[in-house]
């Protein structure tokens, strides 16, 4: 039996700031942080677009020269109830 908690433990949360755009792109990807960093490095070195896929299978495409910053982290677990510390 698969649970959402075990599925999210293998995903990464990504935030991408695009130059001249006030909002950020924020999504979860099934790729590991190492795989994401490799895709970023390839996009920057070749000057091509950064192409990542979210957990729903949608592709996010951002031109490498328009990226302000990228934040990669693990998604936080949502706590339910009182006294969650």
C-alpha positions in Angstrom: 0.0 0.0 0.0 1.4 3.4 -1.0 0.9 6.4 1.2 1.3 10.1 0.3 3.9 10.4 3.0 6.2 7.8 1.4 5.7 9.2 -2.1 6.6 12.8 -1.0 9.8 11.6 0.7 11.4 11.0 -2.8 10.4 14.4 -4.2 12.1 17.8 -4.2 10.4 21.2 -3.8 11.7 23.7 -6.4 11.3 27.5 -6.5 12.5 29.4 -9.6 12.7 33.2 -9.8 12.4 34.5 -13.4 13.9 37.9 -14.1 11.4 40.7 -14.6 8.6 38.6 -13.2 7.3 39.4 -9.7 6.1 35.9 -8.9 8.1 32.6 -8.6 7.5 29.2 -10.1 7.0 26.8 -7.3 6.5 23.1 -7.8 7.5 19.6 -6.6 9.5 17.2 -8.8 10.1 13.5 -8.4 13.8 14.0 -9.3 16.4 14.1 -6.7 18.3 17.3 -5.8 21.4 15.9 -7.5 19.5 15.3 -10.8 18.0 18.8 -10.7 21.4 20.4 -10.1 22.8 18.5 -13.1 19.9 19.7 -15.3 20.6 23.3 -14.1 24.3 23.0 -14.8 23.7 21.7 -18.3 21.2 24.5 -19.1 23.6 27.2 -17.8 26.7 25.8 -19.6 24.9 25.3 -22.9 22.8 28.5 -22.7 19.7 26.4 -23.5 16.4 26.3 -21.6 16.0 24.5 -18.2 13.4 21.8 -18.6 12.1 20.1 -15.4 9.0 17.9 -14.9 6.7 18.2 -11.9 5.2 15.3 -10.0 2.0 15.5 -12.1 4.0 15.1 -15.4 3.9 18.8 -16.5 7.0 20.2 -18.0 8.3 23.5 -16.8 10.6 25.3 -19.3 12.6 28.4 -18.4 15.3 30.0 -20.6 18.6 29.8 -18.7 19.4 33.5 -19.2 16.1 34.5 -17.5 16.7 32.6 -14.3 17.2 34.9 -11.3 17.7 32.1 -8.7 16.7 28.5 -8.0 15.9 27.1 -4.6 15.9 23.3 -4.1 14.7 21.7 -0.9 12.7 18.8 0.5 8.9 19.3 0.9 7.9 19.9 4.4 5.4 17.6 6.0 2.1 19.2 6.9 1.3 18.8 10.6 -2.2 18.4 11.7 -3.6 19.0 15.2 -2.7 21.0 18.3 0.8 21.0 19.8 2.6 20.0 16.6 6.1 21.1 17.3 
